[in-house]
Amino acid sequence: MLAYQNIRSNLIDELETFLVGPRSDDEILGSKIRPMVLYLTGKLVPLGATSDVVNEKENVIETHVEIAEEEIDEQLKTRKIFRPSSMGFSFKLKKLVPIEIEASWATYEGQEHKREFHQEKWKIDLRKATSEFLTNNNNSKVGKVRYAISYRNNLYHVSIFLVNSLKRTEYPEQSEVMFQCQLKVNVPKENLGVFTSKADVYHLQEELLYRDKEEIAVGHGVGVDWVEAERHTTIYSTWVPRYELPSVEHRKIENQSFLMKELSEMSAKQLREKLSIIPHAFKKWLEEQKEIVEELPDHLKQEAMKNVQQVEKIIKRLEEGIQLVTKSDQSLEYLAFQFANKAMVLQRAYSKVAQVYRAEKKRVKPELTGEWRLFQLVFLLMNIAGVSNEQHEDRKIVDLIWFPTGGGKTEAYLGVAAYTMAYRRLLAPDQVDKYAGVTVFMRYTLRLLTTQQFQRAAALICAAEMLRKHNLKQLGMEPFSIGLWIGADSSPNTFEDAIEKLEQIRDGQEVKLGNPIQLLHCPWCGTELTHEQYEITSKYQKICCANEECSFKHGIPVYTVDEAIYQKLPTLLIGTVDKIAQLPWKKEMHELFGNKNLYSVDYGFKYSNTKTRGYSSVNRLKPPELIIQDELHLISGPLGSLTGLYEVAIDLLTHHNGIPAKVIASTATISGAEEQIKALYGRSMMQFPLAVQKANDNFVSEEIPTVEKHGRFYVGVCAPGVSNKIQAIHMYSAYTTITRSQAKFKVDPYYTMLGYFNTVKELAGMMTTFKDEIISRLNMLDPNETFNHDLVIEELTSRKKAHEIPQLLNQMEKTMYEGGALDGVLATNMISVGVDVDRLGTMIVQGQPKTTSEYIQATSRVGRQYPGLVFVLLNSMRSRDISHFERFRAYHQSLYRHVETMSVTPFAKGTLHKGLTGAFIGYIRQTIMDVNAEQSPCNVLKLEEELENSIHAFLERVKDANDESIEHEIQELIKWWISTAEKYREQKLTYRKSEWVKYHLLKGFNEKGKIEDARPAMMSLRNVEGAIEIEVLKS
């Protein structure tokens, strides 16, 4: 790995040379190459000079290709501004003391553009300083240094600038421009003050946890960094600021490992001895933390003690979980815990088998070497009580896993899912209506993430099914299964639709929407699954592995068609969060929550008021007992607010005997989680893991210094006075030139450029630029390596069809050694979650993303296997980007501190207007069967008592909102429903409109109703904004 670190360091240094210069200390560029064209940044022009420096137009390579409107606006803005003539930084001193200043720059003289280096050094005593400008030792006519001192808040604020002192009203000469400008200051360490945020007064937790991340200096038009020595701190300017974000390492208890196979074979007594080591070590760590807390200032000590109390609760829950799973060898908790360990170790082993086969077409034996990371095992154990005992107080708590991307959160909640599925069956394995049905409901926000996690979770279900087949007595006759419940654009809703799409595929047609082939490889052995392995009839769906040696050659327990999901009620259901918008539209949805009364061994479950041949009567099934919400930070804004409103209905539908389902959420980036979870689920929360007094230190993980282990390197690039487009051309062409020139080295992790864009519009503009301007500049930078071919660039955006995404992900896996490697992939925030391509090492971020959360999530996509490298192209036209450039180190050294609080307002007036009709009508329709059928809305006239009960339950769930308008809105909804039902009682009122239906209760927000009484309800929680019709009038 050291070799890759060296390659990465060389790439950064080379790039700085390309963008700032010089190529050599005594370089002579020659008459044909002008430094203003060659070097992007690090330049100061004479005061008053316009942006259009002499010959600067050569920065733009002429092309007749049309560019995006936003780029035109950007270029127009550029021409109105001036290039910088000064740069510098500020720092704070406790008292005025002598300091050392060093300024350096270069000029390019004569027609041959010969580099001349200039350097000035001063030692000044700030106590005696009187002059605003420092006198030059060599009487340079160009560069001068000035400083300013002010006193406020008991500290001296010192600002130092390097200035191009020439004055011009128009174009300057090349020789009048200062290049490679730099300032350095040496300051006595003990006299330095720090920059603090006023927000610290209101965010004491952040002040406590990040108190060691001090901001020593702030740049002005340039980045700034510092190096601390024993007595002095050196502060220096940099045009390419960089910061290596330390990696987070999982802690291990000394001389202990928690192998899944080993735990699954232990007796209860042996298990108790093994697991009790964890709380013992946890308590010891906490005592050490308390000692540090005692030394803190009073206001921080008080904050830290709140964390101590929360950690003590976690330890208590951990101990209770251990006690339950080690009661005896016959206890259900013990058996379910053993099952979870067996299922997880098989899932790990066979996932690896499948992965090797997919990549190398080689069959390998499974290795049962899976090991729990400490945080995963602790999380599983602390949830045992809440899952096992419906009456336990933990049942109503939302447990939030907070861990950096790639840390193993998925395995943590899959472990809890495995335990939950087993425990439910162990309670009554001989009574299918006691254990069958959807047990775990996993929800994601993006289709890309959903399909990727589906492949992963399918391996766990296969493992569970293998265990069941060997233990029918304890785990029941009904198979474990998994279902993919996503939009019709991705997978079919009905058997009929699926059969049609399958026929199209067999005929060689491309199916862009509703493809039933969502599982592309067998999760157990990795064999490719084609249409030949998918069997779909009017009654069932079946997927069989083509590998005759595979345990699932007779059927993989996976369902991708909605009709099959309603029929089979898979044990684990994976879906997109906005699918719940279908509550008022799909009459079958109540069946997912256990409302079935008929059962067939061959065809699953039905709900019907009449007896059906081949089916036997059963009691109503249990609803889901565990809800898992991944990537919680994405449930915010309009999507989060509407989800919170629909969540009221989901919560009530999952109640069993008055007991709600257990809820687990996970995220790598969140702030204000308590308020967000309260708004979404109406419950309190507990975060795990939790730091006590320092953000980078908790019981289960710690931050590793970069000298011991590589982290992810962030590099900022900003060229004040240059358009964003020109900046991007310089960056991409320089990077391509460098990596292609080093192709003989192991540069594959850095070969494919992953570009990240804040908007599709910006991305589309760059796609055009790659085809022309970047190729032209590549030829200018390296005339010997003529780029006479287009770079192979793909895009990963919402414009991609569902079936195209898996193909692109496979293409991204191809290395430069095997051929076919992509030169670049340009993506939007679609890549922020769920895209795990291990070979990717470099990302180029075009403009600072709108939120820190998005920034962390996106940049975490690179460096998962090799040392990661992130370049951030900061737009000098945007004040926010400039601020990030000037405080690059300070921002990155406490990155998680800047994560924004998510806004979720489910009971705001706008949310109620958009969502209450669908959420409330959907809840009533899925709860009261007399109004469930499509033509039953008029039956509401007979349901006074049932309606009152449902209204009471709904209002009881939202009582914490303390908003009387909700009750008023619901009463108005009921009045409207009843009056509409009375008005159209004789006309067979339905819920939704169709070609054959004239009278309907609901309509889509962008639909015209056939009757004026129809009210709009959401069909998707994403498409929040309505559309307007435009009429074009010809003059």
HELIX and SHEET records of a PDB file:
HELIX    1   1 LEU A    2  LEU A   19  1                                  18    
HELIX    2   2 PRO A   35  LEU A   38  1                                   4    
HELIX    3   3 GLU A   56  ASN A   59  5                                   4    
HELIX    4   4 GLU A   69  LYS A   80  1                                  12    
HELIX    5   5 GLN A  174  GLU A  176  5                                   3    
HELIX    6   6 LYS A  189  ASN A  191  5                                   3    
HELIX    7   7 LYS A  198  VAL A  201  5                                   4    
HELIX    8   8 LEU A  204  LEU A  209  1                                   6    
HELIX    9   9 MET A  260  SER A  264  1                                   5    
HELIX   10  10 ALA A  268  LEU A  275  1                                   8    
HELIX   11  11 ILE A  277  GLU A  294  1                                  18    
HELIX   12  12 ASP A  298  VAL A  325  1                                  28    
HELIX   13  13 LEU A  332  GLU A  360  1                                  29    
HELIX   14  14 LEU A  374  MET A  382  1                                   9    
HELIX   15  15 ILE A  384  SER A  388  1                                   5    
HELIX   16  16 GLU A  393  LYS A  396  5                                   4    
HELIX   17  17 LYS A  409  LEU A  427  1                                  19    
HELIX   18  18 VAL A  432  TYR A  435  1                                   4    
HELIX   19  19 ARG A  447  LYS A  469  1                                  23    
HELIX   20  20 LEU A  472  LEU A  475  1                                   4    
HELIX   21  21 PHE A  495  ARG A  506  1                                  12    
HELIX   22  22 HIS A  531  GLN A  533  5                                   3    
HELIX   23  23 ASP A  562  LYS A  568  1                                   7    
HELIX   24  24 VAL A  577  GLN A  582  5                                   6    
HELIX   25  25 LYS A  587  PHE A  593  5                                   7    
HELIX   26  26 LEU A  632  LEU A  634  5                                   3    
HELIX   27  27 GLY A  637  LEU A  653  1                                  17    
HELIX   28  28 ALA A  673  TYR A  681  1                                   9    
HELIX   29  29 ASN A  724  SER A  741  1                                  18    
HELIX   30  30 ASP A  748  TYR A  750  5                                   3    
HELIX   31  31 VAL A  760  LYS A  771  1                                  12    
HELIX   32  32 GLU A  773  LEU A  781  1                                   9    
HELIX   33  33 GLU A  804  MET A  812  1                                   9    
HELIX   34  34 ASN A  829  ILE A  831  5                                   3    
HELIX   35  35 THR A  852  THR A  859  1                                   8    
HELIX   36  36 SER A  879  GLU A  886  1                                   8    
HELIX   37  37 PHE A  888  GLN A  893  1                                   6    
HELIX   38  38 LEU A  895  HIS A  898  5                                   4    
HELIX   39  39 LYS A  909  THR A  927  1                                  19    
HELIX   40  40 MET A  929  VAL A  931  5                                   3    
HELIX   41  41 PRO A  937  LYS A  942  5                                   6    
HELIX   42  42 GLU A  944  ARG A  957  1                                  14    
HELIX   43  43 LYS A  959  ALA A  961  5                                   3    
HELIX   44  44 GLU A  964  LYS A  983  1                                  20    
HELIX   45  45 ARG A  985  GLN A  987  5                                   3    
SHEET    1   A 5 PHE A 133  LEU A 134  0                                        
SHEET    2   A 5 GLY A 143  ARG A 152 -1                                        
SHEET    3   A 5 LEU A 155  ASN A 164 -1                                        
SHEET    4   A 5 SER A  86  LEU A  93 -1                                        
SHEET    5   A 5 ALA A 217  HIS A 220 -1                                        
SHEET    1   B 5 LYS A 114  ASP A 125  0                                        
SHEET    2   B 5 PRO A  98  GLU A 109 -1                                        
SHEET    3   B 5 PHE A 179  PRO A 188 -1                                        
SHEET    4   B 5 HIS A 232  THR A 238 -1                                        
SHEET    5   B 5 GLY A 223  GLU A 228 -1                                        
SHEET    1   C 7 ARG A 242  LEU A 245  0                                        
SHEET    2   C 7 ARG A 712  VAL A 717 -1                                        
SHEET    3   C 7 LEU A 869  LEU A 873  1                                        
SHEET    4   C 7 THR A 842  GLN A 846  1                                        
SHEET    5   C 7 MET A 753  PHE A 757  1                                        
SHEET    6   C 7 GLY A 824  ALA A 827  1                                        
SHEET    7   C 7 ILE A 793  LEU A 796  1                                        
SHEET    1   D 3 VAL A 248  HIS A 250  0                                        
SHEET    2   D 3 SER A 701  GLU A 703 -1                                        
SHEET    3   D 3 ASP A 697  ASN A 698 -1                                        
SHEET    1   E 8 VAL A 558  TYR A 559  0                                        
SHEET    2   E 8 ILE A 482  TRP A 485  1                                        
SHEET    3   E 8 LEU A 572  THR A 576  1                                        
SHEET    4   E 8 VAL A 440  TYR A 444  1                                        
SHEET    5   E 8 LEU A 626  GLN A 629  1                                        
SHEET    6   E 8 LYS A 662  THR A 667  1                                        
SHEET    7   E 8 VAL A 398  TRP A 402  1                                        
SHEET    8   E 8 MET A 685  PHE A 688  1                                        
SHEET    1   F 2 TYR A 534  ILE A 536  0                                        
SHEET    2   F 2 GLN A 541  ILE A 543 -1                                        
SHEET    1   G 3 GLY A 604  LYS A 606  0                                        
SHEET    2   G 3 LEU A 598  SER A 600 -1                                        
SHEET    3   G 3 SER A 616  SER A 617 -1                                        
SHEET    1   H 2 LEU A1002  LYS A1003  0                                        
SHEET    2   H 2 ARG A1015  PRO A1016  1                                        
END                                                                             
